[in-house]
Amino acid sequence: MEIVKYPAFFTPTENEIQVDFPDLPEAFTQGKTMKEAMEFAKLGLAITVNDKLGHFEKAPHPSDLKSLQAKNPQKIIKIVTVDLDQY
């Protein structure tokens, strides 16, 4: 089991919730509901980190949640946790 945790910004728009990872910008995704956005965020995070590890790259160190919240008080920030062995 290889668990990774990264903070992500969840930004509601008119038609969806956009998800962006400040440490992994290539892992962006979206969903129609918060639940769907979180599920797609887990998938995007797993694919991105597994791809980096598969190419012998190091995954970046996750940003500190409290620091991100202090710098972005208007944003919805959640920790996305995924077991890389499931993907």
Secondary structure, DSSP 8 states (H G I E B T S, - for coil): --EEEEEEEEEE-SS-EEEE-TT-GGG-EEESSHHHHHHHHHHHHHHHHHHHHHTT--------HHHHHHH-TTSEEEEEEEEGGG-
